[in-house]
Structure formats: C-alpha cells, structure tokens
C-alpha cells in the first residue's frame, strides 16, 4: 500500500488574545484543502468540565507562563497527534502558546521532517491588554505574562501582526508565503539548535 503524502502543518504561535482563533478560521476558509483545527483550545475542551474551573484548572494551565502536570500531558499529546495527522496525509492548522522551551523543542523534534510551517502571531502588548479586558473570558494579565516568553525562540517561517491587518489579510500573507516555492525551515533550524539535532 502506498503511504499517503504528508499533510501540511500550520502552527500558529502567539499570546492569549493575539487573534489566533480568528486567524485559524480565516485560514480554514481561504485554503482550498480541508485543514483540521487541532489547536490547544480544541484539546483543552476535551477535558472533563470540572478541569476547566479552579482548583483543577491550576493542574492544567497552572500559570499563564507554565503549565500544570495535566497541561503538560495534554500539550505533548497534542504535538504527537498533529504529527501523526500529517503523516497520515491530513492537513492541520493549530493555535499554540509556546511559553515552555520544552514545547518548542518537542515540536521541532516531531515536525522538522514534515511540511510544517511555524507562524508567529504578533500584537502589541497594549492592544493585547485591551482585547483581554473587552473579551471578559480571559484572566487579566495573562497576555502580559506570556508576552516576553512566547516568541523567545525567535525563529519563524512567516510572521503576521493582527493589530495592523484583519484575520483574512493575515491569512493571505501566510498562504502567499506557503505558495512562494521555498519550503518551511523554522522547525528544522530549531531542531538543529537542540542537542538532539546536532
């Protein structure tokens, strides 16, 4: 049996309230192929409802910059699921908040030999904080806590700023980069940086 061609992965990384969910929806609308939404929120909603409230919530995402034990298990499961979906030929778009260096390293290990694009979703802190206040479904201060950490690895295939352009235009920028002919390289570079890729 002929193995399927690997599916494309789009991993969108940014702080809480940076516009990743809207960008996922825009990409799913504009991309001609079906892209599965396999992002962090989808996995969080798989948890029993009691885990979405404190004190059990602290065991999941704990602090805004560091996951609890259950959250680490959930994140590694998500990373492996995305890689396997790609290896089975499914296209995937997933939002993430790469605040833990171990998550960056694991994604690099799993995705470096796949057609996986790492997308930086940026937004100025003042705008993030205003969005956070307006949404009323986020812990105030979460974006500020994540802001100095989420992009610390410093390598992307494409970057967008959701404060300057609407989700549809950001999605078009990502798609144009994908169609430009150059393969993704961010995860490969991150893998080469790590001890396991040397």
Backbone as CSV, one residue per row, in Angstrom:
resi,resn,N_x,N_y,N_z,CA_x,CA_y,CA_z,C_x,C_y,C_z
1,UNK,0.843,-1.189,0.000,0.000,0.000,0.000,0.880,1.242,0.000
2,UNK,0.596,2.178,-0.886,1.386,3.400,-0.975,1.060,4.320,0.192
3,UNK,2.082,4.775,0.953,1.802,5.670,2.077,1.284,7.013,1.567
4,UNK,0.424,7.693,2.341,-0.100,8.985,1.885,0.988,10.046,1.883
5,UNK,0.788,11.043,1.052,1.680,12.199,1.093,1.456,12.922,2.418
6,UNK,2.530,13.428,3.009,2.387,14.120,4.288,1.477,15.326,4.143
7,UNK,0.643,15.552,5.147,-0.202,16.738,5.181,0.579,17.932,5.692
8,UNK,0.158,19.113,5.306,0.789,20.358,5.743,0.344,20.708,7.156
9,UNK,1.285,21.217,7.950,1.002,21.694,9.299,1.228,23.204,9.338
10,UNK,0.266,23.922,9.876,0.424,25.347,10.170,0.281,25.505,11.675
11,UNK,1.380,25.796,12.378,1.330,26.000,13.821,1.411,27.502,14.088
12,UNK,0.320,28.066,14.626,0.231,29.497,14.898,0.576,29.742,16.358
13,UNK,1.636,30.500,16.601,2.101,30.730,17.962,1.960,32.198,18.338
14,UNK,1.282,32.436,19.457,1.140,33.801,19.951,0.519,33.794,21.329
15,UNK,0.507,34.937,21.980,-0.052,35.040,23.321,-1.570,34.872,23.288
16,UNK,-2.122,34.725,24.463,-3.569,34.804,24.615,-4.048,36.147,24.072
17,UNK,-5.185,36.157,23.384,-5.823,37.356,22.825,-5.079,37.953,21.632
18,UNK,-4.148,37.197,21.046,-3.412,37.734,19.894,-4.157,37.554,18.577
19,UNK,-5.292,36.857,18.590,-6.085,36.709,17.367,-5.899,35.389,16.659
20,UNK,-5.354,34.397,17.349,-5.077,33.115,16.704,-6.351,32.392,16.270
21,UNK,-7.382,32.425,17.113,-8.619,31.710,16.780,-9.258,32.272,15.515
22,UNK,-9.314,33.594,15.414,-9.863,34.224,14.207,-9.016,33.895,12.989
23,UNK,-7.709,33.821,13.186,-6.798,33.505,12.082,-6.975,32.056,11.628
24,UNK,-7.172,31.141,12.564,-7.444,29.741,12.211,-8.677,29.663,11.330
25,UNK,-9.743,30.352,11.727,-10.983,30.328,10.955,-10.782,30.911,9.559
26,UNK,-10.027,32.004,9.466,-9.772,32.629,8.169,-8.976,31.693,7.258
27,UNK,-7.982,31.021,7.829,-7.183,30.079,7.037,-8.037,28.908,6.562
28,UNK,-8.889,28.387,7.431,-9.757,27.284,7.019,-10.694,27.708,5.889
29,UNK,-11.103,28.961,5.891,-11.996,29.471,4.848,-11.260,29.676,3.528
30,UNK,-10.043,30.202,3.589,-9.328,30.597,2.371,-8.510,29.475,1.735
31,UNK,-8.052,28.523,2.525,-7.256,27.439,1.953,-8.156,26.492,1.167
32,UNK,-7.730,26.081,-0.022,-8.591,25.220,-0.839,-8.751,23.809,-0.271
33,UNK,-7.723,23.305,0.414,-7.796,21.973,1.001,-8.405,22.056,2.403
34,UNK,-8.995,20.964,2.883,-9.504,20.978,4.259,-8.353,20.910,5.266
35,UNK,-8.294,21.883,6.158,-7.316,21.904,7.239,-8.042,21.643,8.548
36,UNK,-7.611,20.634,9.283,-8.220,20.288,10.558,-7.753,21.248,11.651
37,UNK,-8.674,21.745,12.441,-8.336,22.593,13.577,-7.970,21.685,14.749
38,UNK,-6.677,21.564,15.022,-6.197,20.680,16.094,-5.373,21.477,17.098
39,UNK,-5.862,22.675,17.430,-5.118,23.559,18.309,-5.349,23.325,19.784
40,UNK,-4.687,24.139,20.585,-4.674,23.966,22.036,-6.071,24.039,22.635
41,UNK,-6.885,24.990,22.188,-8.233,25.096,22.753,-9.054,23.847,22.490
42,UNK,-8.884,23.251,21.307,-9.625,22.023,20.995,-9.272,20.912,21.974
43,UNK,-8.008,20.828,22.320,-7.576,19.790,23.251,-8.023,20.111,24.679
44,UNK,-7.992,21.391,25.051,-8.455,21.765,26.387,-9.923,21.394,26.592
45,UNK,-10.729,21.563,25.537,-12.157,21.271,25.656,-12.448,19.772,25.670
46,UNK,-11.437,18.949,25.444,-11.614,17.507,25.590,-11.622,17.084,27.064
47,UNK,-11.119,17.960,27.923,-11.040,17.631,29.350,-12.439,17.558,29.967
48,UNK,-12.589,16.780,31.041,-13.849,16.828,31.792,-14.112,18.263,32.253
49,UNK,-15.372,18.637,32.290,-15.743,20.024,32.580,-15.173,20.513,33.908
50,UNK,-15.048,19.631,34.886,-14.562,20.066,36.199,-13.130,20.591,36.137
51,UNK,-12.361,20.183,35.114,-10.978,20.645,34.991,-10.885,22.064,34.448
52,UNK,-12.004,22.608,33.966,-11.989,23.951,33.397,-12.218,25.019,34.459
53,UNK,-12.418,24.616,35.703,-12.593,25.539,36.817,-11.539,25.269,37.878
54,UNK,-11.201,26.289,38.638,-10.264,26.097,39.732,-10.923,25.250,40.819
55,UNK,-10.139,24.440,41.590,-8.674,24.394,41.587,-8.073,23.465,40.538
56,UNK,-8.878,22.623,39.884,-8.308,21.676,38.932,-7.684,22.378,37.728
57,UNK,-8.185,23.560,37.392,-7.611,24.295,36.255,-6.122,24.566,36.460
58,UNK,-5.729,24.787,37.721,-4.315,25.044,38.009,-3.434,23.861,37.643
59,UNK,-4.007,22.663,37.615,-3.257,21.473,37.215,-3.133,21.363,35.692
60,UNK,-3.891,22.180,34.985,-3.851,22.151,33.520,-2.909,23.239,33.016
61,UNK,-3.357,24.482,33.057,-2.501,25.568,32.580,-1.762,26.281,33.697
62,UNK,-2.092,25.971,34.932,-1.337,26.500,36.054,-1.195,28.006,35.967
63,UNK,0.011,28.479,35.704,0.271,29.894,35.490,0.174,30.172,34.002
64,UNK,0.086,31.429,33.648,-0.009,31.798,32.230,1.267,31.448,31.477
65,UNK,2.356,31.258,32.204,3.642,31.017,31.559,4.175,29.609,31.785
66,UNK,3.421,28.795,32.506,3.906,27.451,32.814,2.714,26.540,33.075
67,UNK,2.659,25.419,32.377,1.528,24.506,32.513,1.649,23.664,33.781
68,UNK,0.503,23.175,34.240,0.497,22.193,35.309,0.774,20.814,34.738
69,UNK,0.776,19.803,35.596,1.110,18.441,35.163,0.140,17.936,34.098
70,UNK,-1.153,18.160,34.298,-2.138,17.710,33.308,-1.980,18.465,31.996
71,UNK,-1.632,19.739,32.091,-1.439,20.547,30.895,-0.240,20.089,30.073
72,UNK,0.815,19.658,30.748,1.991,19.165,30.018,1.665,17.878,29.278
73,UNK,0.908,16.993,29.919,0.486,15.766,29.241,-0.388,16.088,28.033
74,UNK,-1.304,17.036,28.219,-2.205,17.419,27.138,-1.419,18.008,25.963
75,UNK,-0.441,18.875,26.253,0.323,19.515,25.191,1.150,18.496,24.406
76,UNK,1.806,17.582,25.099,2.607,16.592,24.367,1.713,15.664,23.549
77,UNK,0.525,15.353,24.071,-0.424,14.567,23.287,-0.855,15.303,22.031
78,UNK,-1.090,16.599,22.164,-1.454,17.425,21.017,-0.344,17.428,19.969
79,UNK,0.902,17.625,20.404,2.027,17.660,19.467,2.132,16.349,18.684
80,UNK,2.034,15.230,19.403,2.134,13.923,18.734,0.944,13.677,17.813
81,UNK,-0.237,14.119,18.231,-1.423,13.944,17.381,-1.292,14.729,16.082
82,UNK,-0.793,15.955,16.160,-0.606,16.776,14.961,0.381,16.108,14.007
83,UNK,1.493,15.619,14.552,2.495,14.954,13.714,1.900,13.727,13.037
84,UNK,1.125,12.941,13.776,0.548,11.728,13.198,-0.516,12.065,12.153
85,UNK,-1.305,13.094,12.389,-2.274,13.526,11.372,-1.561,13.871,10.073
86,UNK,-0.453,14.601,10.171,0.318,14.949,8.981,0.857,13.704,8.291
87,UNK,1.379,12.772,9.082,1.948,11.553,8.488,0.865,10.696,7.821
88,UNK,-0.375,10.862,8.224,-1.492,10.144,7.610,-2.097,10.907,6.435
89,UNK,-1.505,12.072,6.114,-1.956,12.820,4.946,-2.946,13.931,5.224
90,UNK,-3.258,14.185,6.502,-4.207,15.252,6.845,-3.489,16.592,6.992
91,UNK,-4.110,17.642,6.504,-3.614,18.997,6.719,-4.129,19.499,8.064
92,UNK,-3.280,20.228,8.785,-3.616,20.671,10.141,-3.276,22.140,10.316
93,UNK,-4.178,22.883,10.956,-3.865,24.229,11.437,-4.126,24.225,12.931
94,UNK,-3.176,24.729,13.715,-3.293,24.638,15.160,-2.749,25.897,15.819
95,UNK,-3.520,26.423,16.771,-3.032,27.546,17.563,-2.276,27.006,18.772
96,UNK,-1.275,27.762,19.219,-0.469,27.330,20.363,0.051,28.563,21.093
97,UNK,0.509,28.339,22.312,1.151,29.374,23.120,2.459,28.764,23.620
98,UNK,3.526,28.927,22.851,4.785,28.224,23.137,5.581,28.951,24.228
99,UNK,5.046,28.914,25.448,5.714,29.580,26.558,6.752,28.686,27.231
100,UNK,6.678,27.389,26.987,7.628,26.479,27.611,8.673,26.025,26.586
101,UNK,9.957,26.229,26.872,11.002,25.800,25.930,10.897,24.325,25.559
102,UNK,10.451,23.491,26.491,10.315,22.059,26.196,9.298,21.822,25.088
103,UNK,8.280,22.664,25.005,7.281,22.522,23.943,7.892,22.876,22.585
104,UNK,8.699,23.921,22.560,9.380,24.305,21.315,10.270,23.165,20.846
105,UNK,11.028,22.599,21.778,11.950,21.512,21.432,11.192,20.282,20.941
106,UNK,10.087,19.956,21.596,9.331,18.782,21.177,8.716,18.985,19.791
107,UNK,8.157,20.164,19.553,7.595,20.445,18.227,8.678,20.371,17.158
108,UNK,9.862,20.903,17.450,10.956,20.839,16.485,11.340,19.394,16.193
109,UNK,11.394,18.573,17.229,11.749,17.156,17.039,10.705,16.420,16.209
110,UNK,9.442,16.716,16.460,8.362,15.994,15.780,8.065,16.512,14.375
111,UNK,8.293,17.808,14.145,7.846,18.436,12.902,8.959,18.761,11.913
112,UNK,10.243,18.628,12.308,11.318,19.129,11.448,11.407,18.415,10.105
113,UNK,10.923,17.167,10.017,10.993,16.440,8.758,9.627,16.351,8.075
114,UNK,8.704,17.225,8.497,7.369,17.289,7.904,7.178,18.657,7.241
115,UNK,6.189,18.795,6.348,5.905,20.113,5.758,5.168,20.982,6.778
116,UNK,5.917,21.466,7.763,5.333,22.187,8.895,5.828,23.622,8.920
117,UNK,4.910,24.547,8.979,5.189,25.979,8.999,4.955,26.518,10.397
118,UNK,5.921,27.257,10.909,5.781,27.907,12.208,5.455,29.378,11.954
119,UNK,4.284,29.796,12.421,3.775,31.139,12.151,3.765,31.951,13.442
120,UNK,4.439,33.089,13.439,4.416,33.994,14.581,3.240,34.942,14.481
121,UNK,2.376,34.923,15.486,1.212,35.809,15.520,1.501,36.891,16.565
122,UNK,1.795,38.091,16.063,2.217,39.192,16.930,1.105,40.205,17.140
123,UNK,1.239,40.948,18.237,0.309,42.024,18.554,0.943,42.835,19.684
124,UNK,0.920,44.170,19.607,1.497,44.976,20.690,0.803,44.701,22.034
125,UNK,1.560,44.811,23.102,1.035,44.482,24.419,-0.170,45.342,24.788
126,UNK,-0.149,46.614,24.463,-1.280,47.489,24.802,-2.567,47.005,24.134
127,UNK,-2.461,46.544,22.908,-3.630,46.037,22.193,-4.087,44.713,22.812
128,UNK,-3.147,43.850,23.147,-3.487,42.581,23.801,-4.263,42.828,25.095
129,UNK,-3.784,43.772,25.889,-4.433,44.050,27.167,-5.829,44.621,26.965
130,UNK,-6.006,45.459,25.964,-7.337,45.995,25.667,-8.285,44.889,25.213
131,UNK,-7.795,43.994,24.353,-8.611,42.852,23.914,-8.986,41.971,25.095
132,UNK,-8.039,41.768,25.994,-8.264,40.926,27.162,-9.389,41.498,28.022
133,UNK,-9.351,42.820,28.240,-10.398,43.475,29.044,-11.746,43.381,28.346
134,UNK,-11.749,43.559,27.026,-13.007,43.575,26.272,-13.642,42.191,26.195
135,UNK,-12.841,41.137,26.152,-13.370,39.785,25.965,-14.071,39.249,27.200
136,UNK,-13.548,39.548,28.367,-14.140,39.125,29.640,-14.178,37.610,29.828
137,UNK,-13.476,36.875,28.984,-13.390,35.419,29.183,-11.944,34.984,29.324
138,UNK,-11.074,35.931,29.655,-9.657,35.643,29.855,-9.212,36.224,31.193
139,UNK,-8.238,35.581,31.807,-7.669,36.091,33.044,-6.861,37.340,32.740
140,UNK,-7.185,38.444,33.393,-6.442,39.678,33.161,-4.975,39.479,33.554
141,UNK,-4.091,39.960,32.711,-2.656,39.819,32.957,-2.029,38.623,32.277
142,UNK,-2.855,37.753,31.703,-2.329,36.543,31.062,-1.442,36.896,29.869
143,UNK,-1.920,37.774,29.006,-1.150,38.149,27.817,0.164,38.817,28.200
144,UNK,0.125,39.698,29.209,1.342,40.391,29.648,2.373,39.411,30.190
145,UNK,1.892,38.390,30.916,2.811,37.379,31.466,3.448,36.555,30.356
146,UNK,2.677,36.263,29.318,3.178,35.433,28.221,4.045,36.217,27.236
147,UNK,3.829,37.515,27.172,4.416,38.361,26.129,5.932,38.207,25.979
148,UNK,6.724,38.255,27.056,8.183,38.148,26.869,8.682,36.737,26.583
149,UNK,7.811,35.722,26.703,8.271,34.344,26.580,7.846,33.649,25.295
150,UNK,6.665,34.020,24.785,6.052,33.213,23.735,6.849,33.224,22.427
151,UNK,7.562,34.306,22.140,8.353,34.389,20.913,9.863,34.322,21.184
152,UNK,10.236,33.852,22.362,11.644,33.878,22.778,12.542,33.031,21.891
153,UNK,12.011,31.989,21.256,12.836,31.122,20.399,13.278,31.853,19.135
154,UNK,12.533,32.865,18.702,12.989,33.802,17.682,13.037,33.349,16.239
155,UNK,12.486,32.204,15.896,12.569,31.695,14.517,11.167,31.400,14.001
156,UNK,10.842,31.956,12.825,9.547,31.693,12.193,9.708,31.559,10.689
157,UNK,8.744,30.882,10.086,8.672,30.844,8.628,7.949,32.071,8.084
158,UNK,6.980,32.546,8.835,6.229,33.740,8.449,5.666,34.362,9.718
159,UNK,5.573,35.700,9.728,5.056,36.418,10.887,3.986,37.406,10.445
160,UNK,2.947,37.540,11.269,1.872,38.485,10.987,1.600,39.312,12.239
161,UNK,1.032,40.489,12.028,0.673,41.388,13.123,-0.829,41.631,13.048
162,UNK,-1.569,41.076,13.992,-3.022,41.155,13.938,-3.564,42.517,14.364
163,UNK,-2.699,43.403,14.849,-3.153,44.758,15.184,-3.189,45.642,13.944
164,UNK,-2.488,45.231,12.907,-2.378,46.055,11.700,-3.301,45.620,10.581
165,UNK,-3.641,44.331,10.561,-4.459,43.805,9.471,-5.496,42.832,10.007
166,UNK,-6.644,42.737,9.335,-7.685,41.797,9.775,-7.244,40.351,9.552
167,UNK,-7.935,39.402,10.168,-7.542,37.989,10.059,-7.423,37.496,8.618
168,UNK,-8.340,37.936,7.740,-8.315,37.465,6.351,-7.037,37.903,5.642
169,UNK,-6.579,39.121,5.913,-5.355,39.594,5.265,-4.131,38.884,5.841
170,UNK,-4.130,38.653,7.138,-3.034,37.884,7.749,-2.996,36.478,7.162
171,UNK,-4.170,35.877,6.978,-4.238,34.532,6.391,-3.687,34.544,4.973
172,UNK,-4.009,35.570,4.205,-3.495,35.664,2.825,-1.976,35.774,2.819
173,UNK,-1.410,36.507,3.764,0.056,36.612,3.850,0.683,35.240,4.088
174,UNK,0.075,34.475,4.977,0.590,33.130,5.274,0.498,32.244,4.039
175,UNK,-0.635,32.293,3.359,-0.837,31.455,2.175,0.128,31.855,1.067
176,UNK,0.343,33.155,0.883,1.306,33.614,-0.132,2.698,33.087,0.168
177,UNK,3.084,33.096,1.442,4.398,32.566,1.819,4.478,31.069,1.531
178,UNK,3.403,30.344,1.798,3.377,28.905,1.539,3.491,28.610,0.047
179,UNK,2.936,29.490,-0.769,2.906,29.266,-2.214,4.115,29.855,-2.940
180,UNK,5.036,30.460,-2.179,6.174,31.143,-2.798,7.225,30.196,-3.355
181,UNK,7.152,28.925,-2.998,8.085,27.952,-3.567,9.188,27.498,-2.642
182,UNK,9.470,28.267,-1.595,10.506,27.862,-0.639,9.881,27.017,0.463
183,UNK,10.505,25.897,0.799,9.938,25.046,1.855,10.100,25.690,3.231
184,UNK,9.307,25.271,4.207,9.464,25.796,5.565,10.793,25.354,6.156
185,UNK,11.350,26.160,7.029,12.649,25.810,7.611,12.763,26.082,9.109
186,UNK,11.772,26.738,9.710,11.888,27.127,11.118,12.071,25.927,12.042
187,UNK,11.250,24.905,11.889,11.376,23.745,12.779,12.695,23.015,12.545
188,UNK,13.169,22.996,11.299,14.456,22.367,11.012,15.584,23.122,11.719
189,UNK,15.527,24.457,11.672,16.547,25.268,12.338,16.495,25.073,13.855
190,UNK,15.301,25.035,14.400,15.161,24.822,15.846,15.644,23.433,16.252
191,UNK,15.403,22.443,15.393,15.879,21.095,15.675,17.399,21.031,15.630
192,UNK,18.002,21.725,14.685,19.471,21.747,14.600,20.088,22.433,15.796
193,UNK,19.379,23.389,16.365,19.857,24.089,17.556,19.898,23.179,18.791
194,UNK,18.946,22.270,18.850,18.821,21.434,20.056,19.870,20.336,20.047
195,UNK,20.135,19.807,21.213,21.149,18.754,21.344,20.800,17.534,20.512
196,UNK,19.518,17.219,20.383,19.118,16.048,19.638,19.300,16.182,18.139
197,UNK,19.429,17.424,17.654,19.556,17.606,16.213,20.966,17.819,15.747
198,UNK,21.914,17.786,16.690,23.304,18.016,16.291,23.948,16.736,15.755
